Amino acid sequence: MWADDGFRTRFRRECEALVALEHPSVIPVLDAGESDGVGWIVMHLATGGSLDDRLREGVLDPEVAVRILRQVASALDAAHQVGRLHRDVKPANVLLEPDGHAWLADFGVARPVGGTTTIPGQMVGTAAYMAPEVISGGRPQASADIYGFACMAFEVLTGARPYPDAEVGTVLFAHMERAVPRARSVRGDLSVGMEQALAWGLAKDPRDRPHTATALVDALAATLPGPGSTVPMPHAVSGVPPRHRVRGTLAVIAVGSLALVASAAGLAWMQFGPGGGAAAPPVAKPLPLIPTPAGDVRGIAAPVGTIPGLRAADLTATSVLSGGLHAYAVEAGPGRSPDAVARAVAGGLTASGLRTTTVDLNSDGTAVIAADPADFLRVGQSWVVAEVPSSTAGAADLVVVAKGDNGAAVRWIDALSAARPAQVLAPG
């Protein structure tokens, strides 16, 4: 492996990244070099095994899990603050001490924030924790590490990965196209708030995720009962001396470590539209299901302000569907009818400078389409607004909203109309 130029580059990058990071939860590097044609790196030896090893023993208590996650989050945020991405956050790269101290390790594929992937058509990381924008070939940012951290948090708290399929290709597709998994469907004793916090970190659109890993941990910690709701960031644990004094217990690793490199060939490119930034506050009422041509899907809470014309009381679920289409299901808040919500959304789109028109669909339904007035061919982003009956018995109609490029929103509402004949209506 040392004969490979790319491997030597990643090895040296790992050394540089770790030496540059002075943090109580970043594994200390004591020395590195090359001897007789072999590269070597000397690190502190964590004697408690990895977080992956710990998870094999059984699911963690939520408070213990949050305490570990907070340490890792602090280390990850520190890396981001100096412009470094980790790009392979996973339980195997979190090392533990017997007293519970956690180290973030293996920066072997770390790159500067905004750097491109290794070579065109490939991506670096581990499939089970890889962000959709990395899979689709986009330029990775800190938000990609946040997504990987959220995948790890999901696993630490539930005992299962978000998309546990054994086939790499299926897992990559799931990260891009499948709905965000519900943590409580895997571990029923988790709180609703903890499930919502995990969904925040697993948002398909990077702009909808927390801005820091610590913000995600804060949201998780807020759901813990009693005094455990505030889990302080631990300082360096006694018995684990600062970097410059570590001399007694060492781990010598020849030629470093590699992460999974998976081909992205055959996967659709995914474009993300403007996101809403912060997550919506937790809600007690279940989110509405999002109707699609293939059936209802679950989404996550859409951030307030994502859709013009909506109020905070309008319950909105969102998901990213095939082709990067953003779909929303809106349940009218108190004092508003679905028709009033739909008209408010259409009016908000008009007020933002878009041209709105009512179009006939392929099964006698209608919808409102909003697009840039100069985009006659609708090759840019367009929106669609309509009303559909809820699949929940006795529930009021839903307002469906979708946005996408190249006419994707129009095709989607047309297909939805065909799947529910004469039941898709434009706002009156």
C-alpha positions, 0 to 999 in steps of 0.5 A, spaced: 500 500 500 505 504 501 507 504 493 501 507 492 501 515 491 494 516 493 495 512 499 501 516 501 497 522 500 492 520 505 497 518 510 500 524 510 494 528 511 492 524 517 498 526 520 497 533 519 490 533 521 491 530 527 497 534 529 494 540 527 488 539 532 489 540 539 482 538 542 481 533 548 477 528 544 481 528 538 486 522 538 493 525 540 499 523 535 505 523 538 510 522 532 510 520 524 515 518 519 517 513 514 523 508 515 525 503 510 520 504 505 514 504 510 510 509 513 508 509 520 504 513 525 504 513 533 498 515 537 496 514 544 493 507 545 485 507 547 485 501 551 477 501 551 476 499 544 472 502 539 465 505 540 463 499 534 466 494 539 461 497 545 455 497 540 456 489 539 455 488 546 448 491 546 444 498 545 447 503 550 443 507 555 440 514 552 444 518 557 451 514 556 450 515 549 449 522 549 455 523 553 459 519 548 456 523 542 457 530 546 465 528 546 465 526 539 461 532 537 465 537 540 471 534 536 468 534 530 466 541 531 473 543 532 475 540 526 470 544 522 472 550 525 479 550 523 477 548 516 478 540 516 472 535 514 473 528 517 469 524 512 468 518 515 465 519 522 462 512 524 463 508 531 469 504 528 473 511 528 471 513 535 475 510 540 474 509 548 477 509 554 475 504 560 472 510 564 468 513 558 472 518 555 471 518 547 476 520 542 475 521 535 480 518 530 482 516 523 482 522 519 486 518 514 481 521 508 480 528 512 480 534 506 479 541 507 472 544 507 469 544 500 475 540 497 472 535 492 472 528 492 478 524 491 477 522 483 471 524 479 466 518 479 468 516 486 467 518 493 470 517 500 467 514 506 463 508 508 456 507 505 452 506 511 454 513 514 455 517 507 451 524 506 446 524 499 450 530 497 457 526 497 453 520 493 451 524 488 458 527 487 457 534 490 462 538 493 462 536 501 461 541 506 461 540 514 454 538 513 456 532 510 460 530 516 454 532 520 449 527 516 455 522 518 454 524 525 447 523 525 447 516 522 452 514 528 447 517 533 442 513 530 446 507 531 448 508 538 441 510 540 437 504 537 442 499 535 441 499 528 444 503 522 439 508 519 439 504 512 441 497 514 441 493 508 447 489 506 448 491 499 452 497 498 448 500 492 442 499 496 444 503 502 447 509 497 440 509 494 437 509 500 441 515 503 439 519 497 431 517 495 428 513 501 424 517 507 428 518 513 427 512 518 423 513 524 428 511 530 422 509 535 420 504 530 427 501 531 427 502 539 420 504 542 422 507 548 426 513 545 422 519 546 419 523 540 423 529 541 429 524 540 426 521 534 425 528 531 432 530 533 435 524 529 431 526 523 433 533 523 440 531 523 438 526 517 435 531 513 436 530 505 438 537 504 444 539 507 441 546 509 436 543 513 441 540 518 444 542 524 449 547 523 454 543 528 454 536 531 453 539 538 447 543 536 444 536 534 447 533 541 443 539 545 437 537 541 438 530 544 440 531 551 434 536 551 429 530 551 433 526 557 429 526 563 431 529 570 438 532 571 440 528 565 437 533 560 444 537 561 450 533 559 456 537 560 462 537 555 467 532 559 474 535 560 480 531 559 479 525 563 484 524 569 489 518 567 489 521 560 494 526 560 495 532 555 498 530 548 505 533 549 505 529 556 503 522 553 508 517 553 507 511 557 501 507 553 502 508 545 499 505 539 504 504 533 500 503 526 504 502 520 501 505 514 495 508 517 488 506 515 483 506 509 476 507 509 471 504 504 471 507 497 465 506 493 463 507 486 458 512 485 456 510 477 449 509 476 446 513 481 442 519 479 445 526 481 441 530 486 440 537 486 438 541 493 434 547 492 434 552 498 433 550 505 430 552 511 436 552 516 434 551 523 429 545 524 422 546 526 420 546 534 418 539 536 410 538 535 406 533 539 401 531 533 403 526 528 406 529 521 401 528 515 403 523 511 406 525 504 402 523 498 406 520 492 404 517 486 407 510 489 403 511 495 404 515 502 411 516 505 413 519 511 417 525 512 420 530 517 418 536 520 419 542 515 423 548 517 418 554 518 419 559 513 421 553 507 414 555 504 411 562 503 404 563 505 405 558 511 404 559 518 408 556 524 401 552 526 400 549 519 403 542 520 408 540 514 412 534 513 417 534 507 421 529 504 426 528 498 423 524 492 427 521 486 430 526 482 431 531 488 424 533 488 422 536 494 415 534 496 411 537 502 404 535 505 401 541 509 395 540 514 392 546 516 393 549 522 387 552 527 382 557 524 384 555 517 381 551 511 386 547 507 383 551 501 385 557 505 392 554 506 393 553 498 391 559 496 396 563 501 401 558 498 400 560 491 399 567 493 406 567 497 409 564 491 406 570 486 409 575 491 416 572 491 416 574 483 414 567 480 408 567 475 403 562 477 398 559 472 393 553 473 394 547 469 389 541 467 392 534 469 391 528 466 385 525 470 381 532 470 384 534 476 388 541 476 394 544 480 397 551 480 404 551 477 409 557 479 415 558 475 420 564 473 416 568 468 423 568 464 423 560 464 418 559 458 421 552 458 420 550 465 427 548 465 429 551 472 426 550 478 418 550 479 413 549 484 406 546 484 400 547 489 394 543 490 389 539 494 388 532 495 384 528 500 388 525 506 389 518 506 387 518 514 380 516 515 376 523 517 382 527 516 381 534 512 384 535 505 392 536 505 395 541 501 401 538 497 407 542 495 413 540 490 419 543 487 424 541 483 428 542 476 426 541 469 419 540 470 419 535 475 414 538 480 409 538 474 410 531 472 410 529 479 403 532 480 400 529 474 402 522 476 399 523 483 393 526 479 393 519 475 394 515 481 388 519 485 383 520 479 379 527 479 382 528 486 387 533 485 384 540 485 387 547 485 386 552 490 379 555 489 
